[in-house]
Amino acid sequence: MGYPPCQSIGCGSTKGLWPELVGKPGAQAKAIIEREAPGVRAIIIPKERPHTDDFCCNRVWVFVNHDSQKTVAWTPKLG
């Protein structure tokens, strides 16, 4: 899985939370986030998997459940 270079400044103009995506299929959530926030990369990850804690303005972790559609477990947010 490749990550974009982290940008930690200039976060002000992008939508930062997507609570409406909880329960939606992960792939659908990824597409919506990337459409609504150009320049942001949504990364699908199992909800219990370790991940980096650095803050990036151009990344959204999409934590998913282990069900058949990999539904979004928690509110995706910028960072």
C-alpha distance (Angstrom), angle and dihedral (degrees) to the residues before:
residue distance angle dihedral
M1 . . .
G2 3.79 . .
Y3 3.76 122.3 .
P4 3.78 125.1 -152.8
P5 3.79 117.1 -116.4
C6 3.80 105.5 -83.4
Q7 3.79 118.0 -106.6
S8 3.80 112.3 -165.9
I9 3.80 100.0 173.6
G10 3.78 131.4 63.2
C11 3.82 98.1 40.2
G12 3.80 96.5 141.4
S13 3.79 104.2 96.5
T14 3.80 102.3 49.0
K15 3.79 129.1 85.7
G16 3.80 106.7 -104.2
L17 3.83 108.2 -167.7
W18 3.80 133.9 43.9
P19 3.85 106.8 -172.3
E20 3.80 90.3 155.8
L21 3.83 89.6 69.3
V22 3.82 96.8 64.2
G23 3.81 106.8 117.1
K24 3.82 94.1 18.5
P25 3.83 121.0 116.5
G26 3.81 110.7 -84.8
A27 3.80 94.6 -124.9
Q28 3.80 91.0 52.8
A29 3.82 90.8 48.2
K30 3.81 90.8 50.7
A31 3.80 91.6 52.6
I32 3.82 92.8 48.0
I33 3.81 93.6 48.6
E34 3.79 93.3 48.4
R35 3.81 91.1 47.3
E36 3.83 94.3 47.9
A37 3.81 95.0 42.9
P38 3.81 110.1 39.7
G39 3.78 111.6 -155.9
V40 3.81 92.7 27.7
R41 3.79 120.8 110.8
A42 3.81 118.2 -149.2
I43 3.79 113.3 -149.6
I44 3.81 119.4 -160.5
I45 3.80 113.2 -142.6
P46 3.85 133.6 166.5
K47 3.81 108.5 -100.2
E48 3.82 95.4 -116.6
R49 3.79 97.3 43.0
P50 3.81 117.0 113.5
H51 3.78 115.2 -112.3
T52 3.77 138.6 175.6
D53 3.81 116.4 -81.2
D54 3.79 97.5 -150.4
F55 3.80 115.7 119.9
C56 3.80 117.2 -118.4
C57 3.81 123.9 179.4
N58 3.78 90.6 -152.3
R59 3.82 99.3 52.5
V60 3.79 136.3 75.7
W61 3.80 121.0 -173.1
V62 3.82 109.9 -143.2
F63 3.81 105.3 -159.6
V64 3.80 111.6 -157.9
N65 3.80 138.1 -167.0
H66 3.81 124.4 -122.6
D67 3.81 95.0 -109.7
S68 3.80 122.8 120.2
Q69 3.81 94.8 -90.2
K70 3.81 95.8 39.5
T71 3.81 90.7 -124.0
V72 3.79 120.2 -156.4
A73 3.81 109.6 -93.3
W74 3.83 102.1 -170.4
T75 3.79 137.0 18.8
P76 3.81 108.3 -75.3
K77 3.80 111.1 -128.1
L78 3.75 138.3 -179.3
G79 3.76 114.0 -95.0
